[in-house]
Each structure stands twice: as structure tokens, then as C-alpha cells.
Amino acid sequence: MTPGARVQSAIEILDLVIGAARSGGAAADTILARWFAAHRFAGSKDRRAIRELVYAAIRRCGEVPANGRAAMLAVAEVDAAVAAAFDGLGYGPPPIGTGEQAAVAGAVPAWLAEALAASGLDEAAQAALLGRAPLDTRINRLRAATVAIDGAEPIEGLPDALRLAPDTQVERLPDYATGAIEVQDAGSQVVALACGAKPGDRVVDLCAGAGGKTLALAAAMANEGAILAADTDRARLQRLPPRAERAGVTIAETRLLDPNREAAALEDWRGSADVVLVDAPCSGTGTWRRNPEARWRLTPERLARLTDTQARLLDIAADLVRPGGRLIHVVCSLLDAEGRDQAEAFVLRHPGWVAAPVDVPFGSRHGLGIRLDPAHHRTDGFFVAALTKP
């Protein structure tokens, strides 16, 4: 494909991504995969170049662009090669018209910039939310005592963490096939450590999803005790059993919950859990490096719904914790509405509960918990608070 054809392809894909962001449709990665499947003439180098163009445009535009062409024109403002591709030759995009407006460049939508600033993130920290994420893995001690991967770098403070080159095809590594490593961001590994789970504990992973933290908890517990991995998303939860089998995890039980009826389905665990991890649905501001178009999907109304859900799930979790046990409130968000404020509101609703120190290798104190962010810790963004039941 010519440079112009690649740029035009990126414009077409961006139109789909923008439409999906406005309507709640598929994520950018899914849209890219579908487009490539339908356009098999694009070779591997073409696909790589188109993907890079698409994500360059997404990262360049804080507000939702009017269309794909406007988004790519914003990239052309800072990339001469992209600007030159607007030549109208072959399958290339038509030349840039006099007075034609590019999408406005920016890190995040204006309302989110204000909310993040109020949560203690300056412009540099906000821009870091859109950098390229590293590829972190966790050594699974249930399968291997040590792992050696060419080019892997240890992460200080996390003895089981290895950082690989971003383009590493992890699934092709022998250590992945044997379950000796799991893909897991360093921030997620810190969250698992914050739970303080130990062999013999009874643990609930209330919003387990596909089970990444469940597997880390099982390894910390040396496969001794019990873990209940629960979620309302059937498709995600169904991914856990095969992952657990590969990882050698035998203490995790999955349980599908009905939305708004979670408490009844968890009655048998009431008041008996040593640890309940609540990694509740959130805005995902801390994971924008991996899916930057997510900031186009977030609205004040959606954020309000998310915070209501988080509060409800924390109240459900409180009933599962035994006296003296711990509730771990986690969000992969840097907005105080979901992190610091949520933890403080919980303590006010539940007299006698107190915040305990979060025993992890790094993180910045923030309210009743700690916060991790890409700018300061080179991890995804998280807020973590450990709350102890009286």
C-alpha cells in the first residue's frame, strides 16, 4: 500500500471508532481487527502502519473528533509525512483544502481535564495517561521458581514482575504455554499484594472479570484456602477456568451473579471472608494508555452511574467480610470521585470500619489509600484502599 492509501485506510477506521465511541459500540482494537479481516490485501507492514496512524490520531484528539479525516488532519499538523500523504493520488485522501479544519489537539476532554486536575493530576500527569503502555508479566510461583526471558527487565519492589518489550508476542513464549508467566501490569500486581492474602485464607474477588487478580491471589496463597471469583459478565468469567487450569490454580471457584441480586447469591459467604477484593467497574482513566479512545466514551452521566455502582458493591462486600477482615477497594481510575472520595464515603456509612496501611512496595499516599499513576510509577493508574471491619 502507498502512504496515501494507508492514511486513507486509517481515516476509514477512525470514522468507525468515532461512531462506536458515540454509540457505545466496539472498542478500537476490535474495530481494527474486523477491518483487517475484511481487507486481507493489507500486509503485515501495512497493518502495523495503519494501526499506528489510528492510535496516533486517537491520542492526538482529546475531544471526540468530528470525523476520521479531521482526526488525521490533526496528526498531519505534527507529522510532515502524513501531511504529504494528502495528495489525492490513487487511493490517497484528497488534498487538504484551504481553511479546512483539523480536530482540536488535546490530551483529554475539557470536563475531564478539570476533574483530573481537581484530583491532583497536573498537565504532565494527564499527558502521561496516553503514553504507550509497557508489557508486564508476573512469574507464577505455582508453576515455576524462576523464569528467564531474553530482554526481560525486573521491576524494583516486585519480585515476580518482569517487563518485556511492548511488541513481545507473549503467547508464543514457552513460559507462557506452561503457565509459568501471566500477563499482568505491575500496577495490578501491586493491587494483589495490597490484599495481603495468605495460605488458608477465604477470599472473595467480587468483580473478578477474566480472573487476572484471582490467579495472582491464588499464587500468593500457595493454592491453600478458598477463592470465590464472582462477576455479572458471563463472557469474561468463562475465561477464568481455562486460565486457572494453565496456571495450576485449584482453589478458585467461579460464580456468575445476576446484576442487582448479588447479595442473595453470596449469602453463603456472609461474614466469613478474610479478604474481599472489590475491583469495581470504573471509568478506566488509569488504563487509557491501552485504550485511549475510552476517554471519548466517558460522560459526567456515565461517571455518576459508575460511582453509584461502586458504592453499592462496596456495601455488598462489607457484609461478606468477617470481623477483623479486610475489604480492598480498587479502581483503575485516577478520579477522586471513584477512589479517595468513595473510600471516605464508605467509612462514613459504616461506623467502626477503619483504613489500614496499604503494604505495597510503591505508590503515593492519597486519602485513605494509595495511588499509582503512569507519570510517577510507570504503571497503569490505580487507587487502592484497605478497609478493616470492626
N, C-alpha and C positions, 0 to 999 in steps of 0.2 A: 504494500500500500504506500502511496505517496504521503508526504507530511500533511498535505491538504486533506487527503481522504481520511487520515487518522483524526485530524481536528474535526472534520465534519461528522465522523462517527461518534466522537466524544460529545459533540453538540446534541446529536440524536439521543444518546444515552442520558445526558443531563436533562433533556426535556422529560424523559420518563421518570428520572429521580425526583425532579421538582414536582411533577404531578403526583407522585407517590407520597412525597412529604406533605403535600397539601391535603391529600385524601386519606392518609393513614395506610397507604399501600406498602409494597415490599421495600426492604432495605436496599441500599445502593449495591451491596455485594451480590444480592440475589438478582437484581436487575442486570448487572454486568454479566453474571453467569448465564442468564437467559438470552441476553443479546449475543454473546459469543457462541452459544449453542445454535442460534438461528443464523449465524453468519460465519460459517466454518471456513470461509476463504481467508479469514484473518489468521495469519500465522502467529507463532508464539511471541515474536518480537513486536508484531502489530498489537497483539492483545496487551502486552506489557506497557507499550507506549500509550495506548488508548486509556488503560486503567490509570496510569499516572496523570494523564491530562484531565480525566474526570475528577480525580481526587484533588488535583491542584486547583481546579475551579471551585469545588465544594469548600475547600479550606480557605479560599480567597474571599468568599462571599459570606458575610455574617448574616445578613438578612436573606430571605428566600428570593432568588433572582426572578425576574420576570419570565425568563426562558433560558434555554441552554445556550443560545448564541450570546445573550448578554453576559452570561456567566463566563463563557470562553473569551469574550472581549475583555473582561476584567483581567484574565490571565495574560492576554496579549499586551496589556499595559506594562507588564514587567518582564515579558519574555519575547524577545525580538523574533525568535524562530516561530513562535505561534503567530505573531502578528504577520509575518511573511507568508504564512500558510493561507491567509485570507486573500487568495489570488483569483478565485473563480475558475481555475483550470481543472479540467477533469471532474473528479468528484469532490474537489475542494470547496469550501464555503465562499460565497460571493464576497467581493472586496468590501472593506469597511466603508460605510457611507459617510459623507460629510455630516458632522453633527450627530452621528449615531452614538447612542448612549450605552456604555458598559454598565454592568451591575456595580453597585457601590461596594468597594472593598471594606472589609472589617472582620474582626475576629468573631464576634457574636452579635445577635440581635440586640438592639439598644436596651430593651427592658431587661434582658439577661445580664448585660454588662453592668447595669445598675445593681441588680440583685447580687451578682458575684462580688462587686466592689463592696457592697454592704456586708458581705460575708468574709471580707478580709483579703480578697484577691485583687492585686493591682493589675495594670495592663499587661505587664510581662508575664505574670502568672496565668492570666487569661489566655494569652497567646500560646503559652506552653501546652494548653489543653488540646491544641490542634497539631502538635508535632507528631512525628512518626513514632509509633509505639515500638519498644523492643520486643523480642520474643523470649519470654522467660519460661523455664521448666522447673519442676520440682522432682528431686530424686525420691522415688517411692521406696522407703525402707522396708516395706513388706516384701519387696522383690529383689532389692539389691543393696549391698552395704556401700558400694562406691560405683560411680559412673564416670567414664572418661569419654568426652566428645571433643573432637578436634575443633579448636577455636572457641570453645565454651569458656565463659568467664564466671567465676564465683561472685556472689553478691554479699558484700560485707554484712555480717549480722544474721544472715540466713544460711545456715549450714547445708540445707538441702536444695538451695537455689542455684541454677545455672542459667546464665544469659547467653543466648545464641544469636547469630547473625539474623537480621529480620527476615531474610529470604530463605532461611533454612527450611527444607521440606521435612518437618519433624516425623511425619508418618512413615517416612522411608528409613528412619534410623532403627537399627536393630534393638536398641534400648527401649524404643517406643513400642515396638512389636511385643516385647517380653513384659511390658508393664513396668519397667524399671524407671521410666520417667513419665511425667504428666505435664501437659502444657498448662501453666498457671502463672499469671502475673505475680510479680514479687509482692504487690500490694495485697492480693488475695491470700498469699502465704502468710503475710503479717496478720491478716484477719483471722486465719485459722489458729495461729499462735495465741492471739488475744483471747480465744475461747478457753484456753488453759485445760483442755480436755486431757484426761489421763486414763491409763488402763483401768477397766472396770466401771467406768462412768456410764450413766444413762444420758444420752444426748439427743436432742431434737434439732434437726435442721429444717426449720419451719417453711422456708421458701427455697427449697433445695435446687430447683431447676434441673439442670442436667447432672448435678452432683459433684462439681469440682471441689467444693469445700467439704462435702461429705467424705470424699476419698482422702483428703488431707487430714481430716479429723480421725478417720479410721487408722491411718498410719501413726498419728500421734498417740492413739490409744493402743497401739500394737495389736490391733484386732481383738481386743479384750473389752467386753462390755456390750452395749447395745446402742445403735443409732437409728432413729426414725427419720427418714428423708421424706418430707411431705411437700406437696405442691398442688396447685389447681390446674397446672398446664400439663395435660396428659402427654403431649408430644415430647416435651422436654424431659419429663420424668422418666419416660420409657427409654431414654438414652443411658440412664444410670446403671441398670443391671448389667449390660454387656461391658460397660466401663469398669464396674466393680469386679467382674469376673477377670478381666485382663489385669487389673491391679492387685488381685488376690485378696480383695476385701470380702469378708464373710459376715460381718456384724451389722450390715446396713439393710434395713427393711424399707421398702418404698410404700407410700400410701397416697393415693390420689384423693384430694379434697374437693368438695363442692364449694364454690365461692359463696361467701356469707353464711356457710354452715360448717365452718372449720371446727369450731369449739366442740360440737356434738361428736364429730368424727375422731376427736382427740381425747375423749373423756377418759379412756383407759390409761392415759399418761398424766392425768391431772395431779399436780402436786408431787410428782415423783422424779422429775428430770434434774440432774445435776447441772446441766447446761442446756439452754435453749438459744440457738442462733437464729436471729431474725434478719436475714438479708433481704429486706422487703423491696417490692417494686419501687423504682425511683426514677428520677429524671435522667440518670446516667451521665450527668455532666462530667464525671470523672473518667469516663471511657470514650470521650469524643475523639481521642487520637485514633481509635479503632473504627468508629462510625461517625465521622464529623457531620454528616447530614442530619443526625439526630437533633442537633440544635435548631434545625428548621422546623422540626415537628413539635417542639415544646411550646406550650402557651401558658399564660397565667392560669387559665381554667384547668388545664391538664395537671399542672403542678398542684393546684388546690385539691384535685381528686386524689392525687398520689399521696399527699400528706395525710389526707383523711384515711386512706387505706393503711398507711404505715401506723398511724395511731391505733387503729382498730386491731391490727395484727399484733402490735406490742401488748395490748390489753389481753388478747387471747393467750399470748405467750406467757404472760405473768402468772396465769392460773396453772400452767404446766410445770413451773419451777418449784422444786421442793424448798422448804425453809432453809435459808443459808445458801441456796443455789444461785446461779448466775444467769442473767439474761444479757445476751450480747446484741446490741443494736448496731446494725451496719447498713450503710447506704453507699453506693458507688457514686456519690454526689458531693459537690463542694458547696452547695447551697445550704445556708444555716437553717432554712425552713425545714429541711429534711434531716439534718444532722443535729447540730447543737440545740436548736430550739425544740426539736422533737424529744430529745433525751430529757431536757429540763421540764418539759410539759408532762412527761411520763412520771417523773419523780413527784411532781405536784399532785398528780392524780392518784398516786399510790403511796400514801404515807408509810414511812418506815423503810422504804427502799433507799439505798444509797449507792453512789457511784464508787466503784473500786478502781484502784490504779490499773491501767492497761499495760500489762507486762510484755512489751514487744521491743525489738532491737532499735527501731527508729520510728519517727513520727513527731509531729508538733502538737503540744498540748492545745486543746481547743474546747472550751466549755467543760463539760463533764467527761470528755473523752479525748481522743487524739485525731489528728487529721493527716492524711498523706496526700501529696499532690505532685504532678509531674515536674513542676519547676524546682521543687526543693528536694524531692526524694526519688525522682526518676522511676516512679511507679504510676499506675492508674490512681485516680483520685478516690479517696475513701474517708468517711467519718466512722469511727468505732468508739462505742461506749460500753463499759462493763457495769451492769447494774445488779446489785446483790439484794436478794429477798430477805426480809427480816425473819 
